[in-house]
Amino acid sequence: MSICSAHPPLRLLQPYAIEPALNDFSENVPIVTEADYRRLRQLIRRMRYTLRHGCYVHELERKLRRARVVPPQEVPPDVVTMNSRVKMESLAEGETRSVLLVYPHLGMNREDYECVLGRLGTALLGRRTGDRIKDACSQPMRIGPVLYQPEAAGDFYL
């Protein structure tokens, strides 16, 4: 059983690719808060030698290496941070759904939770409203509005 039980091991699949947004967000560098960066680096250190996890630890690590790390007070309100709730829109079908980006220990039994160690969770982290994501095994999606972001709400303890 994978630690990201909602995302079974999918090692043969490609990670999500980030496409430039159809707006003025020309900078395609993920934005991560200092607290999220610290917690995710600790998570990666713990997971690195666990063979049974089957999640995207290496992809998350690559993303953190190229991320712009900012204090929580400086993160723009349209950036997906940990514990953010965001609307996702399927570009092929036009359907929308709301997801919450979570750490693996919060339990993956809820349909609306996306683990940061899963394909979609890793792709969402640090992205902005309007960015598009896709992979070879699923339909392209656009990140809709960030419905809740802890930093924008002043919830810096999450």
N, C-alpha and C positions, 0 to 999 in steps of 0.2 A: 504494500500500500504506500502510495506516495504521500509525502507530507502535505502536498497540495492536492488533497483528495478530489477536489473538483476538477483538477487537471491531471489526468493520468499521464504516466511517462510517455512522451512523444518525441524522443530524441531524433527521429528521422525527419521530422518536420522542420521547415525553415522558420526562423523567428520572424515576427512581424517586421515589415519594412515600413519606414516612415517616409511619406511623400510630403513635399512642401505643401503648405496650406494654400488655399486659394484666396489669400488675403495678404496683408502687409507684414506677416511674420516671416520675414526672409531668413532670419537666423534660425537654423535648425539644430540648435544646441539645447539639450534638455536642461531644465532648471530644477534644482533640488535644494531643499532647505538644509541647513547645517544639521539639524536634529535628525531628519530623515537619512541624510548621508551617513551620519555616525551609526545609527541603528542598522541600516542596510549593510554597511561594511562589517559590523559585528555578525549579522546574519550570514553573510557570505563566508566569513571565517569559520563559522560553525558548520555550514553546509558543505564546504569545499570537499571534505573527505568522506561525505556520506554518499554511498553508491546507490542507495535505494530511493533517493528523493525524486529523481526524474524530472526536475524542474529546470528552469533556465538561469541557473546561477551564473554561468559564464557570460551570458548575454547581459544580465543585470550588472555584472562587474564591468563589462565593456562600456555600458551606458554610464555608469558612475564615473569612469575614468574621463569621459569627455564632457561630463555635466558641468554646468556653471553652478557652484554652490553659493547660496545666498542666505543671509540671516532671515528668520521667519517673517520679520516685519517688512522685508523688502520683496517678497515673492509676489508677482502680479496675481490678481484675483482670478484670472482665467487659466492658471496653470494647475494641472492635476498633481497634487501632492498626496502623500500617504493619508489615508482616512478621508479622502475626498469622495464626494458623490458626483458623478458626471453622467450626462445623457450621451448615449452612443446612437448613431444613425447608420443603418445599413444603406449603402449607396445603391445597391442593386434592387432592394425591395422597398426602401423608404421606411422600413419599420424602425422604431426607436425603443431603446430600453435604458433603464437607469442602472448603473453599477457603482459599487463602493470598492475602492482600492484598499486592500487590507494586507496585513502581515499574516504569515501562515498559521500562527498560533491562535488566531481568532476563530478558527473553525470555518470550514468551507462547505458546510451543509446548506447554506442559503444560496439560492439561485442568483441573487443579485450581488454576491461577493465575488470579486476578482482578486486572486492571490498575486502579489507582486512577483512571485517566483513562477507564475504561469506565463504563457506567450502573450496574452492580451494584457495582463497586469504589468509585465515588464515594458510592453510597448506604450502603455498609458502614462507611466511615471514620467513626470517632467514635461509632458506635451501640453499644448495649449488648445483652447477652443478654436475650431476650424481646421486643425491638423487632420490629415487623413492617414489611416493605417491599413495595411493589408498584408496577407501572407498567401502562399500558394495554395493553402488548404481551406481558406474561408473567403467570404465576400469582403470587399473593401468597406471600411467604415470611416465615418467622420466623427470626430470628437465634438459633441454639442456643448451646450453651456455647462459650466461647473455649477452644480446646484448647491453644493456645500464644500467649502474648503476651510479646514480648521484655522489656518493662519488668517484668512480674511475675516473669520468670525471671532478672532481673538482667543481661540482655544489652542494655545501654544503647548499645552501639556499632552495633547494626543499624539 
